[in-house]
Amino acid sequence: MLIFLTDTEVARLVGERKILPPDYMERLQVRPKRGHFGAELDVAGDTGGDFRVILRQSRENHLDFSVILAYRPPNTNQTFRLRRYNGKHRHPNRLEGNTIDGFHMHIATERYQQLGMREDAFAEACDRYQDFHGAIECLLKECAFEAPPGTQLPLLEGEL
C-alpha cells in the first residue's frame, strides 16, 4: 500500500510535539555503516505519531549528508520522509524547473506524490545550517522536538 499524505497532514505531523528520550544524544552519535556513517532514533509524538530520525553522512565528504524526519504510518512497514536536510550539492526541482546548488531542505508535498515522484522530491535552499551538526539542530528545532525534562537541546555543533 502506497502512503499518500496531504500538505495539511504533513504540516500537522511535522508540528506534532515529539519528546526526545533521555539518551537521545548518545543514540544520535553516528557510527560506521556500509560506506557511510549513520544513526537512527525512534520517537513517539504526543498524539500518537510514530517518527524516526535518520542520520547519514559520507565517509569521504563531510558535506554530503542527510538528516531526515520520517513518519511511520500505523499498520505498515513503510517510512514517509516528511523533511530531509541535505548537505551541499546540486538538486533539481523537476516540476519547478530550477536547480539548487548548496545546502537545501526537502519537503514532502502533495504535488510530487500525485505525479508518482518521491514524497520529498521538492527542495528549497536553506541557509540555516552550514554542516551536519547544524542540520541536526535545525531538524530538532524546526520539527517540534523537545528535550527530555531537565535537559535542553544542544546549541553547539560539537555536542552531537
C-alpha positions in Angstrom: 0.0 0.0 0.0 1.5 3.3 -1.1 1.2 6.1 1.6 -0.1 9.4 0.4 -0.3 12.4 2.8 -1.7 15.8 2.0 0.2 19.0 2.7 -2.0 19.6 5.7 -1.3 16.2 7.1 2.4 16.7 6.5 2.4 20.0 8.4 0.4 18.5 11.3 2.9 15.7 11.6 6.0 18.0 11.4 4.4 20.2 14.1 3.4 17.3 16.4 5.3 17.6 19.6 8.0 15.0 20.0 9.7 14.4 23.3 13.2 13.0 22.9 14.3 10.1 25.1 16.9 10.9 27.9 19.7 9.1 25.9 18.9 10.8 22.6 22.4 12.5 22.2 24.1 9.1 22.6 21.7 7.4 20.2 22.3 10.1 17.6 26.0 9.5 17.5 26.8 8.3 14.0 28.6 5.0 13.7 30.3 3.4 10.7 27.9 1.6 8.4 28.2 0.3 4.8 30.1 3.2 3.1 28.8 5.9 5.4 28.2 6.9 9.0 24.7 6.6 10.3 22.3 6.6 13.2 18.5 6.2 13.8 16.3 7.2 16.6 12.6 6.4 17.0 10.5 9.0 18.8 6.8 9.0 19.7 4.7 12.0 19.1 2.2 13.5 21.6 -0.8 12.5 19.5 0.4 9.0 18.6 2.7 9.7 15.6 5.5 7.2 15.2 8.6 9.1 14.0 12.2 8.2 13.1 15.2 10.5 12.9 17.7 9.1 10.3 21.2 10.4 10.0 23.6 9.7 7.2 26.9 11.2 6.4 29.5 10.2 3.8 32.8 8.9 4.9 34.7 10.7 2.2 32.9 14.1 2.0 31.7 15.6 5.3 29.3 18.0 3.3 27.5 15.0 1.8 24.8 14.2 4.3 21.1 13.8 5.0 19.2 14.5 8.3 15.7 13.0 7.9 12.5 13.2 9.8 10.4 10.2 8.7 6.9 9.2 9.7 5.9 5.5 10.1 2.2 5.1 9.4 0.3 2.7 11.5 -0.1 -0.9 10.3 2.7 -0.6 7.7 6.4 -1.2 7.5 6.9 1.9 5.4 8.6 5.2 6.2 7.4 8.5 4.8 10.1 11.3 4.6 8.5 14.5 5.9 11.7 16.6 6.0 15.2 16.0 4.7 18.0 18.4 5.5 20.7 17.8 2.9 24.3 18.8 2.5 26.0 20.9 -0.1 25.2 19.5 -3.6 23.1 20.2 -6.6 19.4 19.4 -6.5 17.0 19.9 -9.5 13.3 20.6 -8.7 11.7 18.8 -11.7 8.3 20.5 -11.6 9.6 24.0 -10.9 12.4 23.7 -13.4 15.0 25.2 -11.1 18.2 23.8 -9.6 19.5 24.4 -6.1 23.3 24.4 -5.7 24.2 24.2 -2.0 22.6 23.2 1.3 18.9 22.5 0.9 15.8 21.1 2.7 13.5 18.6 1.1 9.8 18.9 1.9 7.1 16.3 1.4 4.4 17.7 -1.0 1.2 16.5 -2.5 2.2 17.8 -5.9 5.2 15.4 -6.2 3.3 12.5 -4.7 0.4 12.9 -7.2 2.8 12.6 -10.1 4.3 9.4 -8.6 7.6 11.0 -7.6 9.3 10.6 -4.2 7.3 12.4 -1.5 10.2 14.7 -0.6 11.5 15.3 -4.2 10.8 19.1 -3.8 13.6 21.1 -2.1 14.3 24.7 -1.2 17.7 26.4 -0.5 18.5 26.6 3.2 21.0 28.9 4.9 20.1 28.0 8.5 22.9 25.4 8.7 26.4 25.0 7.3 27.3 21.5 8.3 26.0 18.1 9.5 25.6 19.1 13.2 23.8 22.3 12.2 21.4 20.3 10.1 20.6 18.1 13.1 20.0 21.1 15.2 17.7 22.6 12.5 15.6 19.4 12.3 15.2 19.2 16.1 14.2 22.9 16.4 12.0 23.1 13.3 10.2 19.8 13.6 8.8 20.2 17.2 11.3 18.1 19.1 11.6 18.8 22.8 14.5 17.7 25.0 13.5 15.4 27.9 12.6 17.1 31.2 15.6 18.5 33.0 17.8 18.9 29.8 18.0 21.2 26.8 18.6 20.8 23.1 22.3 21.2 22.2 23.4 24.6 20.9 26.9 23.9 20.0 27.8 21.7 17.0 30.3 19.5 18.9 27.6 18.3 21.3 26.0 15.8 19.0 
